[in-house]
Amino acid sequence: MDPISDPISLDKALSSFTDLWSPRIVTAVNDYDVRVAKVEGEHVWHVHDHTDEFFLVLEGELHIALREKKGETDGERTVVLPKGSVFTVPRGTEHKPYAPSTAAILVFEPTGTLSVGDRHDDVPDHVDVTPGHMLRP
Ligand code: NI
Protein backbone atom coordinates (compact mmCIF):
# COMPACT_ATOMS: atom_id res chain seq x y z
CA MET A 1 0.00 0.00 0.00
CA ASP A 2 1.09 3.56 -0.51
CA PRO A 3 2.32 5.24 2.61
CA ILE A 4 -0.20 7.64 4.03
CA SER A 5 1.65 10.79 4.90
CA ASP A 6 -1.09 12.94 6.35
CA PRO A 7 -3.05 12.57 9.58
CA ILE A 8 -6.40 10.85 9.19
CA SER A 9 -9.48 11.92 11.11
CA LEU A 10 -11.37 8.76 11.96
CA ASP A 11 -14.61 10.75 12.05
CA LYS A 12 -13.95 11.98 8.52
CA ALA A 13 -12.88 8.52 7.39
CA LEU A 14 -16.10 7.03 8.73
CA SER A 15 -18.25 9.72 7.16
CA SER A 16 -16.68 9.09 3.72
CA PHE A 17 -18.54 5.82 3.14
CA THR A 18 -21.80 4.14 4.08
CA ASP A 19 -21.19 0.42 3.40
CA LEU A 20 -21.64 -1.90 6.36
CA TRP A 21 -19.15 -4.66 7.21
CA SER A 22 -16.78 -3.25 4.57
CA PRO A 23 -13.54 -2.17 6.27
CA ARG A 24 -11.46 0.79 5.09
CA ILE A 25 -7.69 0.90 5.63
CA VAL A 26 -6.76 4.18 7.32
CA THR A 27 -3.07 3.53 7.95
CA ALA A 28 -0.52 0.77 8.41
CA VAL A 29 1.94 -0.14 11.17
CA ASN A 30 4.82 -2.29 9.93
CA ASP A 31 2.98 -5.17 8.25
CA TYR A 32 -0.33 -4.53 10.01
CA ASP A 33 -3.34 -2.56 8.77
CA VAL A 34 -5.48 -0.27 10.84
CA ARG A 35 -9.00 -0.55 9.44
CA VAL A 36 -12.28 1.08 10.36
CA ALA A 37 -15.73 -0.26 9.56
CA LYS A 38 -19.35 0.62 10.05
CA VAL A 39 -21.30 -2.35 11.28
CA GLU A 40 -24.86 -3.34 12.08
CA GLY A 41 -26.51 -6.73 12.42
CA GLU A 42 -24.68 -10.01 12.09
CA HIS A 43 -21.34 -10.73 10.48
CA VAL A 44 -20.54 -14.41 9.82
CA TRP A 45 -18.92 -17.21 11.83
CA HIS A 46 -15.29 -17.38 10.74
CA VAL A 47 -11.80 -18.12 11.98
CA HIS A 48 -8.34 -16.66 11.37
CA ASP A 49 -5.98 -19.60 11.58
CA HIS A 50 -2.75 -17.61 11.75
CA THR A 51 -3.45 -14.31 13.46
CA ASP A 52 -5.11 -12.71 16.45
CA GLU A 53 -7.60 -9.95 15.60
CA PHE A 54 -7.79 -6.73 17.63
CA PHE A 55 -11.04 -4.75 17.97
CA LEU A 56 -11.63 -1.24 19.31
CA VAL A 57 -15.20 0.05 19.45
CA LEU A 58 -15.35 3.68 18.31
CA GLU A 59 -19.13 4.16 18.36
CA GLY A 60 -22.04 2.07 19.56
CA GLU A 61 -21.67 -1.44 20.92
CA LEU A 62 -20.17 -4.59 19.44
CA HIS A 63 -20.92 -8.13 20.51
CA ILE A 64 -18.56 -10.93 19.52
CA ALA A 65 -19.73 -14.53 19.79
CA LEU A 66 -16.82 -16.91 20.42
CA ARG A 67 -16.47 -20.66 20.18
CA GLU A 68 -13.59 -21.41 22.48
CA LYS A 69 -11.77 -24.68 22.82
CA LYS A 70 -11.27 -25.37 26.51
CA GLY A 71 -9.62 -28.73 26.92
CA GLU A 72 -12.14 -31.48 26.34
CA THR A 73 -15.15 -29.21 26.06
CA ASP A 74 -15.92 -26.48 23.55
CA GLY A 75 -17.58 -23.45 25.06
CA GLU A 76 -19.55 -20.69 23.34
CA ARG A 77 -19.88 -17.24 24.87
CA THR A 78 -20.47 -13.68 23.75
CA VAL A 79 -18.38 -10.73 24.83
CA VAL A 80 -20.03 -7.29 24.84
CA LEU A 81 -17.86 -4.31 23.98
CA PRO A 82 -19.29 -0.87 24.71
CA LYS A 83 -17.82 2.21 23.03
CA GLY A 84 -14.19 2.61 24.00
CA SER A 85 -13.60 -1.09 24.68
CA VAL A 86 -10.87 -3.25 23.21
CA PHE A 87 -10.81 -7.01 22.74
CA THR A 88 -8.52 -9.43 20.94
CA VAL A 89 -9.90 -12.59 19.36
CA PRO A 90 -7.13 -15.19 19.59
CA ARG A 91 -5.98 -16.91 16.43
CA GLY A 92 -7.84 -20.14 15.74
CA THR A 93 -10.95 -19.06 17.65
CA GLU A 94 -14.20 -19.08 15.68
CA HIS A 95 -16.02 -15.79 16.12
CA LYS A 96 -19.02 -13.86 14.83
CA PRO A 97 -19.29 -10.13 15.42
CA TYR A 98 -22.77 -8.64 15.86
CA ALA A 99 -23.95 -5.09 16.37
CA PRO A 100 -27.47 -4.54 17.75
CA SER A 101 -27.54 -1.09 16.15
CA THR A 102 -25.21 1.06 14.06
CA ALA A 103 -21.66 0.96 15.39
CA ALA A 104 -18.15 1.83 14.26
CA ILE A 105 -15.11 -0.30 14.96
CA LEU A 106 -11.37 -0.19 14.44
CA VAL A 107 -9.60 -3.44 13.62
CA PHE A 108 -5.86 -4.08 13.73
CA GLU A 109 -4.53 -7.14 11.93
CA PRO A 110 -1.85 -8.21 9.45
CA THR A 111 -2.11 -6.69 5.97
CA GLY A 112 -4.00 -9.03 3.69
CA THR A 113 -6.10 -10.59 6.44
CA LEU A 114 -9.48 -11.40 4.91
CA SER A 115 -12.61 -10.03 6.63
CA VAL A 116 -14.14 -13.51 6.70
CA GLY A 117 -10.98 -15.30 7.80
CA ASP A 118 -9.48 -18.49 6.42
CA ARG A 119 -12.62 -20.58 7.01
CA HIS A 120 -16.19 -19.36 7.32
CA ASP A 121 -19.87 -20.18 7.09
CA ASP A 122 -21.83 -19.12 4.01
CA VAL A 123 -21.28 -15.39 3.60
CA PRO A 124 -24.50 -13.34 3.53
CA ASP A 125 -24.85 -10.64 0.87
CA HIS A 126 -24.44 -7.81 3.38
CA VAL A 127 -20.93 -8.95 4.38
CA ASP A 128 -18.03 -7.76 2.22
CA VAL A 129 -15.28 -10.35 1.63
CA THR A 130 -12.19 -8.16 1.50
CA PRO A 131 -8.73 -7.56 2.91
CA GLY A 132 -9.89 -3.97 3.36
CA HIS A 133 -10.42 -1.16 0.87
CA MET A 134 -8.17 1.84 0.57
CA LEU A 135 -9.71 4.97 2.00
CA ARG A 136 -10.64 7.41 -0.75
CA PRO A 137 -10.08 10.96 0.46
NI1 NI B 1 -12.42 -12.00 12.28
Residues whose N, C-alpha, C, O or C-beta is under 5 A from the ligand:
A	BS01	NI	E53 S115
